[in-house]
Amino acid sequence: MLSFHFNDRLSFMPEENQKELNNQEKKEQTPEKKEEKQYYIPTDYVYGIPGRKYVCPVCGKEFVIKRKGQKFCSKECANKMLAEVFSKKAQEALRENYYGRKRPVYRRLLQAVQYFMEFLKNPELTDKEIALRINLSPKTLKQIKKTQEFEMVKEEMMKHLPSLGDIFGEVKKVLYQDKNLPAKLKAATTFLKLYGFDLSSSRKSPPTPSKKTSISFTLNFKQPK
């Protein structure tokens, strides 16, 4: 009887077939190298994916996303974009995408702004009480306060309101006086009006507080250099 091993099958084949089979086996052994494609995310898409390339909407520079949700190439560009975000059109976009997961950066910005608006209305409120007013859980608010967006809003508030030691007193001045205000306070009025803070300039002088009541509070902000 004739017997042969399966590995010897090539000896019975023509040379062309042997070459084809050899090439096929080499392909199976060596994995195919996938072509590296460059992914460009549209500039209106905020939810960045690490490792992919992205075009900065501020300076137009192409950069590789390092962390999830990154949209800008640098902090400077992010601060420039902040001025655009704090406008009427941006406010509408924020509210429209408040519950959408495609706009996490805008959503966090809006939540940070809402936090500061509630704080300005009543500085004596605790974080837990503010969280309930803006429809957030205390745990979520605690996480938001650690984000970059919260720091950006805080920096912007510090720029617009010069006297951080008596921030509520400055806002009260804005509420009742609308003439001959310093430039920074005028910027503060614009900022506060955009986000629903009631700035009524109808009263010429602030009401006289009763002797029994007094407002005192402390802020945890760092004084800007």
ChimeraX commands (.cxc) that place a marker at each C-alpha (Angstrom):
marker #1 position 0.00,0.00,0.00 radius 0.5
marker #1 position 1.09,3.52,-0.74 radius 0.5
marker #1 position 1.03,5.97,2.12 radius 0.5
marker #1 position 2.00,9.64,2.31 radius 0.5
marker #1 position 1.77,12.42,4.81 radius 0.5
marker #1 position -0.57,15.36,4.34 radius 0.5
marker #1 position 2.43,17.70,4.36 radius 0.5
marker #1 position 3.81,15.94,1.30 radius 0.5
marker #1 position 0.83,16.94,-0.83 radius 0.5
marker #1 position 2.81,19.68,-2.54 radius 0.5
marker #1 position 5.09,17.18,-4.23 radius 0.5
marker #1 position 2.18,15.87,-6.30 radius 0.5
marker #1 position 1.05,19.35,-7.45 radius 0.5
marker #1 position 2.20,21.46,-10.38 radius 0.5
marker #1 position 4.63,24.30,-9.63 radius 0.5
marker #1 position 2.03,27.08,-10.19 radius 0.5
marker #1 position -0.36,25.51,-7.69 radius 0.5
marker #1 position 2.48,25.07,-5.22 radius 0.5
marker #1 position 3.36,28.78,-5.44 radius 0.5
marker #1 position -0.27,29.83,-4.94 radius 0.5
marker #1 position -0.60,27.57,-1.92 radius 0.5
marker #1 position 2.65,28.89,-0.45 radius 0.5
marker #1 position 1.52,32.48,-0.86 radius 0.5
marker #1 position -1.84,31.67,0.72 radius 0.5
marker #1 position -0.18,30.06,3.74 radius 0.5
marker #1 position 2.11,33.07,4.19 radius 0.5
marker #1 position -0.90,35.40,4.17 radius 0.5
marker #1 position -2.59,33.28,6.81 radius 0.5
marker #1 position 0.49,33.30,9.02 radius 0.5
marker #1 position 1.24,37.03,8.78 radius 0.5
marker #1 position -1.68,39.26,9.91 radius 0.5
marker #1 position -2.71,41.94,7.46 radius 0.5
marker #1 position -1.51,45.43,8.29 radius 0.5
marker #1 position -4.49,47.74,8.41 radius 0.5
marker #1 position -4.04,51.11,6.81 radius 0.5
marker #1 position -4.00,53.88,9.37 radius 0.5
marker #1 position -6.77,56.29,8.51 radius 0.5
marker #1 position -6.93,59.87,9.72 radius 0.5
marker #1 position -10.22,60.62,11.38 radius 0.5
marker #1 position -11.47,64.18,11.25 radius 0.5
marker #1 position -14.31,65.01,13.61 radius 0.5
marker #1 position -16.56,67.92,12.56 radius 0.5
marker #1 position -15.94,71.10,14.55 radius 0.5
marker #1 position -19.47,71.11,15.98 radius 0.5
marker #1 position -19.00,67.66,17.51 radius 0.5
marker #1 position -17.88,68.00,21.12 radius 0.5
marker #1 position -17.56,64.41,22.33 radius 0.5
marker #1 position -13.92,63.77,21.27 radius 0.5
marker #1 position -12.42,60.28,21.10 radius 0.5
marker #1 position -8.84,59.90,22.40 radius 0.5
marker #1 position -6.26,59.06,19.74 radius 0.5
marker #1 position -8.19,60.62,16.88 radius 0.5
marker #1 position -7.30,63.82,15.12 radius 0.5
marker #1 position -9.42,66.91,15.53 radius 0.5
marker #1 position -9.43,70.46,14.23 radius 0.5
marker #1 position -9.52,73.17,16.90 radius 0.5
marker #1 position -12.59,75.36,16.21 radius 0.5
marker #1 position -10.77,78.48,17.49 radius 0.5
marker #1 position -7.34,78.51,15.81 radius 0.5
marker #1 position -7.88,75.81,13.15 radius 0.5
marker #1 position -4.85,73.84,14.34 radius 0.5
marker #1 position -4.97,70.05,13.93 radius 0.5
marker #1 position -4.21,68.09,17.10 radius 0.5
marker #1 position -4.59,64.60,18.55 radius 0.5
marker #1 position -7.23,64.22,21.27 radius 0.5
marker #1 position -5.62,63.22,24.56 radius 0.5
marker #1 position -8.67,62.91,26.83 radius 0.5
marker #1 position -12.29,62.01,26.31 radius 0.5
marker #1 position -14.43,65.01,25.42 radius 0.5
marker #1 position -11.50,67.30,24.55 radius 0.5
marker #1 position -12.43,69.87,21.95 radius 0.5
marker #1 position -9.73,72.54,22.05 radius 0.5
marker #1 position -6.01,72.25,21.40 radius 0.5
marker #1 position -5.06,74.41,24.40 radius 0.5
marker #1 position -6.53,76.19,27.43 radius 0.5
marker #1 position -6.04,79.53,25.68 radius 0.5
marker #1 position -8.32,78.46,22.83 radius 0.5
marker #1 position -10.87,77.13,25.33 radius 0.5
marker #1 position -10.97,80.51,27.08 radius 0.5
marker #1 position -11.43,82.29,23.74 radius 0.5
marker #1 position -14.32,80.00,22.91 radius 0.5
marker #1 position -15.86,80.74,26.30 radius 0.5
marker #1 position -16.65,84.29,25.22 radius 0.5
marker #1 position -18.60,82.84,22.30 radius 0.5
marker #1 position -20.41,80.37,24.53 radius 0.5
marker #1 position -21.59,83.20,26.77 radius 0.5
marker #1 position -23.84,84.76,24.17 radius 0.5
marker #1 position -27.56,84.56,23.44 radius 0.5
marker #1 position -27.21,82.07,20.62 radius 0.5
marker #1 position -24.95,79.89,22.71 radius 0.5
marker #1 position -27.40,80.07,25.59 radius 0.5
marker #1 position -30.17,78.73,23.33 radius 0.5
marker #1 position -27.85,75.95,22.15 radius 0.5
marker #1 position -27.04,75.08,25.76 radius 0.5
marker #1 position -30.68,74.80,26.72 radius 0.5
marker #1 position -31.60,72.81,23.61 radius 0.5
marker #1 position -28.85,70.29,24.30 radius 0.5
marker #1 position -29.26,70.27,28.08 radius 0.5
marker #1 position -30.48,66.69,28.16 radius 0.5
marker #1 position -28.49,65.49,25.15 radius 0.5
marker #1 position -25.41,63.36,25.67 radius 0.5
marker #1 position -23.81,64.68,22.50 radius 0.5
marker #1 position -23.04,68.00,24.20 radius 0.5
marker #1 position -21.45,67.11,27.55 radius 0.5
marker #1 position -19.15,70.14,27.58 radius 0.5
marker #1 position -21.98,72.59,26.94 radius 0.5
marker #1 position -24.16,70.79,29.47 radius 0.5
marker #1 position -21.51,71.07,32.19 radius 0.5
marker #1 position -20.98,74.75,31.34 radius 0.5
marker #1 position -24.70,75.45,31.71 radius 0.5
marker #1 position -24.86,73.57,35.01 radius 0.5
marker #1 position -21.89,75.55,36.33 radius 0.5
marker #1 position -23.53,78.83,35.30 radius 0.5
marker #1 position -26.79,77.78,36.97 radius 0.5
marker #1 position -24.86,76.97,40.15 radius 0.5
marker #1 position -23.31,80.46,40.29 radius 0.5
marker #1 position -26.62,82.15,39.51 radius 0.5
marker #1 position -28.27,80.43,42.47 radius 0.5
marker #1 position -25.25,81.25,44.61 radius 0.5
marker #1 position -25.45,84.94,43.69 radius 0.5
marker #1 position -29.16,85.09,44.45 radius 0.5
marker #1 position -28.59,83.61,47.90 radius 0.5
marker #1 position -24.98,83.05,49.02 radius 0.5
marker #1 position -26.14,81.41,52.25 radius 0.5
marker #1 position -27.46,78.34,50.39 radius 0.5
marker #1 position -25.56,75.09,50.83 radius 0.5
marker #1 position -24.41,73.01,47.85 radius 0.5
marker #1 position -27.14,70.47,48.64 radius 0.5
marker #1 position -29.86,73.15,48.46 radius 0.5
marker #1 position -28.43,74.61,45.24 radius 0.5
marker #1 position -28.30,71.11,43.68 radius 0.5
marker #1 position -32.03,70.66,44.36 radius 0.5
marker #1 position -32.82,74.04,42.80 radius 0.5
marker #1 position -31.01,73.22,39.54 radius 0.5
marker #1 position -32.36,69.64,39.36 radius 0.5
marker #1 position -29.10,67.86,40.18 radius 0.5
marker #1 position -28.17,65.36,42.84 radius 0.5
marker #1 position -25.57,66.54,45.40 radius 0.5
marker #1 position -23.22,63.81,44.16 radius 0.5
marker #1 position -23.47,65.05,40.54 radius 0.5
marker #1 position -22.89,68.65,41.64 radius 0.5
marker #1 position -19.81,67.57,43.56 radius 0.5
marker #1 position -18.45,65.93,40.37 radius 0.5
marker #1 position -19.27,69.02,38.26 radius 0.5
marker #1 position -17.32,71.25,40.67 radius 0.5
marker #1 position -14.21,69.21,39.87 radius 0.5
marker #1 position -14.52,69.67,36.08 radius 0.5
marker #1 position -12.58,72.04,33.85 radius 0.5
marker #1 position -15.81,73.71,32.72 radius 0.5
marker #1 position -16.66,74.70,36.30 radius 0.5
marker #1 position -13.21,76.27,36.71 radius 0.5
marker #1 position -13.67,78.14,33.42 radius 0.5
marker #1 position -16.99,79.63,34.56 radius 0.5
marker #1 position -15.50,80.52,37.95 radius 0.5
marker #1 position -12.59,82.32,36.26 radius 0.5
marker #1 position -15.04,84.20,34.05 radius 0.5
marker #1 position -17.10,85.27,37.06 radius 0.5
marker #1 position -13.93,86.45,38.81 radius 0.5
marker #1 position -13.02,88.59,35.78 radius 0.5
marker #1 position -16.44,90.25,35.63 radius 0.5
marker #1 position -17.00,90.83,39.34 radius 0.5
marker #1 position -14.03,92.72,40.76 radius 0.5
marker #1 position -14.81,92.68,44.48 radius 0.5
marker #1 position -14.81,89.01,45.43 radius 0.5
marker #1 position -14.78,89.76,49.14 radius 0.5
marker #1 position -18.23,91.37,48.80 radius 0.5
marker #1 position -19.59,89.80,45.62 radius 0.5
marker #1 position -23.21,89.99,46.73 radius 0.5
marker #1 position -22.86,93.66,47.57 radius 0.5
marker #1 position -21.54,94.37,44.08 radius 0.5
marker #1 position -24.45,92.52,42.50 radius 0.5
marker #1 position -26.87,94.54,44.63 radius 0.5
marker #1 position -25.29,97.72,43.21 radius 0.5
marker #1 position -25.88,96.38,39.71 radius 0.5
marker #1 position -29.49,95.59,40.58 radius 0.5
marker #1 position -30.39,99.13,41.61 radius 0.5
marker #1 position -27.95,101.37,39.74 radius 0.5
marker #1 position -27.44,101.37,36.01 radius 0.5
marker #1 position -25.62,104.69,35.49 radius 0.5
marker #1 position -21.89,105.43,35.67 radius 0.5
marker #1 position -20.99,101.86,36.52 radius 0.5
marker #1 position -17.39,100.68,36.13 radius 0.5
marker #1 position -16.66,98.77,32.92 radius 0.5
marker #1 position -16.30,95.48,34.78 radius 0.5
marker #1 position -19.67,95.84,36.45 radius 0.5
marker #1 position -21.29,96.69,33.12 radius 0.5
marker #1 position -19.81,93.46,31.78 radius 0.5
marker #1 position -21.23,91.72,34.83 radius 0.5
marker #1 position -24.73,93.04,34.09 radius 0.5
marker #1 position -24.53,91.67,30.54 radius 0.5
marker #1 position -23.28,88.34,31.82 radius 0.5
marker #1 position -26.02,88.05,34.44 radius 0.5
marker #1 position -28.81,89.17,32.09 radius 0.5
marker #1 position -27.91,86.42,29.63 radius 0.5
marker #1 position -28.54,83.78,32.27 radius 0.5
marker #1 position -31.80,84.99,33.71 radius 0.5
marker #1 position -30.56,86.97,36.72 radius 0.5
marker #1 position -33.23,89.62,37.42 radius 0.5
marker #1 position -31.51,92.95,36.84 radius 0.5
marker #1 position -34.18,95.58,37.42 radius 0.5
marker #1 position -32.80,99.12,37.26 radius 0.5
marker #1 position -36.21,100.69,38.01 radius 0.5
marker #1 position -35.37,101.37,41.65 radius 0.5
marker #1 position -33.00,104.29,42.08 radius 0.5
marker #1 position -31.77,103.35,45.54 radius 0.5
marker #1 position -31.55,100.03,47.37 radius 0.5
marker #1 position -34.12,99.40,50.11 radius 0.5
marker #1 position -33.01,100.21,53.63 radius 0.5
marker #1 position -32.42,96.96,55.50 radius 0.5
marker #1 position -33.86,96.52,58.97 radius 0.5
marker #1 position -31.51,96.72,61.91 radius 0.5
marker #1 position -32.15,93.12,62.88 radius 0.5
marker #1 position -31.17,91.57,59.56 radius 0.5
marker #1 position -27.61,91.38,58.32 radius 0.5
marker #1 position -25.90,89.50,55.47 radius 0.5
marker #1 position -22.56,87.83,56.09 radius 0.5
marker #1 position -20.87,85.06,54.16 radius 0.5
marker #1 position -17.47,83.87,52.98 radius 0.5
marker #1 position -16.28,82.75,49.56 radius 0.5
marker #1 position -13.86,79.96,48.82 radius 0.5
marker #1 position -12.51,81.62,45.68 radius 0.5
marker #1 position -8.85,82.48,45.33 radius 0.5
marker #1 position -8.14,86.14,44.71 radius 0.5
marker #1 position -6.83,86.61,41.13 radius 0.5
marker #1 position -3.28,87.89,40.82 radius 0.5
marker link #1:1,2 radius 0.2
marker link #1:2,3 radius 0.2
marker link #1:3,4 radius 0.2
marker link #1:4,5 radius 0.2
marker link #1:5,6 radius 0.2
marker link #1:6,7 radius 0.2
marker link #1:7,8 radius 0.2
marker link #1:8,9 radius 0.2
marker link #1:9,10 radius 0.2
marker link #1:10,11 radius 0.2
marker link #1:11,12 radius 0.2
marker link #1:12,13 radius 0.2
marker link #1:13,14 radius 0.2
marker link #1:14,15 radius 0.2
marker link #1:15,16 radius 0.2
marker link #1:16,17 radius 0.2
marker link #1:17,18 radius 0.2
marker link #1:18,19 radius 0.2
marker link #1:19,20 radius 0.2
marker link #1:20,21 radius 0.2
marker link #1:21,22 radius 0.2
marker link #1:22,23 radius 0.2
marker link #1:23,24 radius 0.2
marker link #1:24,25 radius 0.2
marker link #1:25,26 radius 0.2
marker link #1:26,27 radius 0.2
marker link #1:27,28 radius 0.2
marker link #1:28,29 radius 0.2
marker link #1:29,30 radius 0.2
marker link #1:30,31 radius 0.2
marker link #1:31,32 radius 0.2
marker link #1:32,33 radius 0.2
marker link #1:33,34 radius 0.2
marker link #1:34,35 radius 0.2
marker link #1:35,36 radius 0.2
marker link #1:36,37 radius 0.2
marker link #1:37,38 radius 0.2
marker link #1:38,39 radius 0.2
marker link #1:39,40 radius 0.2
marker link #1:40,41 radius 0.2
marker link #1:41,42 radius 0.2
marker link #1:42,43 radius 0.2
marker link #1:43,44 radius 0.2
marker link #1:44,45 radius 0.2
marker link #1:45,46 radius 0.2
marker link #1:46,47 radius 0.2
marker link #1:47,48 radius 0.2
marker link #1:48,49 radius 0.2
marker link #1:49,50 radius 0.2
marker link #1:50,51 radius 0.2
marker link #1:51,52 radius 0.2
marker link #1:52,53 radius 0.2
marker link #1:53,54 radius 0.2
marker link #1:54,55 radius 0.2
marker link #1:55,56 radius 0.2
marker link #1:56,57 radius 0.2
marker link #1:57,58 radius 0.2
marker link #1:58,59 radius 0.2
marker link #1:59,60 radius 0.2
marker link #1:60,61 radius 0.2
marker link #1:61,62 radius 0.2
marker link #1:62,63 radius 0.2
marker link #1:63,64 radius 0.2
marker link #1:64,65 radius 0.2
marker link #1:65,66 radius 0.2
marker link #1:66,67 radius 0.2
marker link #1:67,68 radius 0.2
marker link #1:68,69 radius 0.2
marker link #1:69,70 radius 0.2
marker link #1:70,71 radius 0.2
marker link #1:71,72 radius 0.2
marker link #1:72,73 radius 0.2
marker link #1:73,74 radius 0.2
marker link #1:74,75 radius 0.2
marker link #1:75,76 radius 0.2
marker link #1:76,77 radius 0.2
marker link #1:77,78 radius 0.2
marker link #1:78,79 radius 0.2
marker link #1:79,80 radius 0.2
marker link #1:80,81 radius 0.2
marker link #1:81,82 radius 0.2
marker link #1:82,83 radius 0.2
marker link #1:83,84 radius 0.2
marker link #1:84,85 radius 0.2
marker link #1:85,86 radius 0.2
marker link #1:86,87 radius 0.2
marker link #1:87,88 radius 0.2
marker link #1:88,89 radius 0.2
marker link #1:89,90 radius 0.2
marker link #1:90,91 radius 0.2
marker link #1:91,92 radius 0.2
marker link #1:92,93 radius 0.2
marker link #1:93,94 radius 0.2
marker link #1:94,95 radius 0.2
marker link #1:95,96 radius 0.2
marker link #1:96,97 radius 0.2
marker link #1:97,98 radius 0.2
marker link #1:98,99 radius 0.2
marker link #1:99,100 radius 0.2
marker link #1:100,101 radius 0.2
marker link #1:101,102 radius 0.2
marker link #1:102,103 radius 0.2
marker link #1:103,104 radius 0.2
marker link #1:104,105 radius 0.2
marker link #1:105,106 radius 0.2
marker link #1:106,107 radius 0.2
marker link #1:107,108 radius 0.2
marker link #1:108,109 radius 0.2
marker link #1:109,110 radius 0.2
marker link #1:110,111 radius 0.2
marker link #1:111,112 radius 0.2
marker link #1:112,113 radius 0.2
marker link #1:113,114 radius 0.2
marker link #1:114,115 radius 0.2
marker link #1:115,116 radius 0.2
marker link #1:116,117 radius 0.2
marker link #1:117,118 radius 0.2
marker link #1:118,119 radius 0.2
marker link #1:119,120 radius 0.2
marker link #1:120,121 radius 0.2
marker link #1:121,122 radius 0.2
marker link #1:122,123 radius 0.2
marker link #1:123,124 radius 0.2
marker link #1:124,125 radius 0.2
marker link #1:125,126 radius 0.2
marker link #1:126,127 radius 0.2
marker link #1:127,128 radius 0.2
marker link #1:128,129 radius 0.2
marker link #1:129,130 radius 0.2
marker link #1:130,131 radius 0.2
marker link #1:131,132 radius 0.2
marker link #1:132,133 radius 0.2
marker link #1:133,134 radius 0.2
marker link #1:134,135 radius 0.2
marker link #1:135,136 radius 0.2
marker link #1:136,137 radius 0.2
marker link #1:137,138 radius 0.2
marker link #1:138,139 radius 0.2
marker link #1:139,140 radius 0.2
marker link #1:140,141 radius 0.2
marker link #1:141,142 radius 0.2
marker link #1:142,143 radius 0.2
marker link #1:143,144 radius 0.2
marker link #1:144,145 radius 0.2
marker link #1:145,146 radius 0.2
marker link #1:146,147 radius 0.2
marker link #1:147,148 radius 0.2
marker link #1:148,149 radius 0.2
marker link #1:149,150 radius 0.2
marker link #1:150,151 radius 0.2
marker link #1:151,152 radius 0.2
marker link #1:152,153 radius 0.2
marker link #1:153,154 radius 0.2
marker link #1:154,155 radius 0.2
marker link #1:155,156 radius 0.2
marker link #1:156,157 radius 0.2
marker link #1:157,158 radius 0.2
marker link #1:158,159 radius 0.2
marker link #1:159,160 radius 0.2
marker link #1:160,161 radius 0.2
marker link #1:161,162 radius 0.2
marker link #1:162,163 radius 0.2
marker link #1:163,164 radius 0.2
marker link #1:164,165 radius 0.2
marker link #1:165,166 radius 0.2
marker link #1:166,167 radius 0.2
marker link #1:167,168 radius 0.2
marker link #1:168,169 radius 0.2
marker link #1:169,170 radius 0.2
marker link #1:170,171 radius 0.2
marker link #1:171,172 radius 0.2
marker link #1:172,173 radius 0.2
marker link #1:173,174 radius 0.2
marker link #1:174,175 radius 0.2
marker link #1:175,176 radius 0.2
marker link #1:176,177 radius 0.2
marker link #1:177,178 radius 0.2
marker link #1:178,179 radius 0.2
marker link #1:179,180 radius 0.2
marker link #1:180,181 radius 0.2
marker link #1:181,182 radius 0.2
marker link #1:182,183 radius 0.2
marker link #1:183,184 radius 0.2
marker link #1:184,185 radius 0.2
marker link #1:185,186 radius 0.2
marker link #1:186,187 radius 0.2
marker link #1:187,188 radius 0.2
marker link #1:188,189 radius 0.2
marker link #1:189,190 radius 0.2
marker link #1:190,191 radius 0.2
marker link #1:191,192 radius 0.2
marker link #1:192,193 radius 0.2
marker link #1:193,194 radius 0.2
marker link #1:194,195 radius 0.2
marker link #1:195,196 radius 0.2
marker link #1:196,197 radius 0.2
marker link #1:197,198 radius 0.2
marker link #1:198,199 radius 0.2
marker link #1:199,200 radius 0.2
marker link #1:200,201 radius 0.2
marker link #1:201,202 radius 0.2
marker link #1:202,203 radius 0.2
marker link #1:203,204 radius 0.2
marker link #1:204,205 radius 0.2
marker link #1:205,206 radius 0.2
marker link #1:206,207 radius 0.2
marker link #1:207,208 radius 0.2
marker link #1:208,209 radius 0.2
marker link #1:209,210 radius 0.2
marker link #1:210,211 radius 0.2
marker link #1:211,212 radius 0.2
marker link #1:212,213 radius 0.2
marker link #1:213,214 radius 0.2
marker link #1:214,215 radius 0.2
marker link #1:215,216 radius 0.2
marker link #1:216,217 radius 0.2
marker link #1:217,218 radius 0.2
marker link #1:218,219 radius 0.2
marker link #1:219,220 radius 0.2
marker link #1:220,221 radius 0.2
marker link #1:221,222 radius 0.2
marker link #1:222,223 radius 0.2
marker link #1:223,224 radius 0.2
marker link #1:224,225 radius 0.2
view
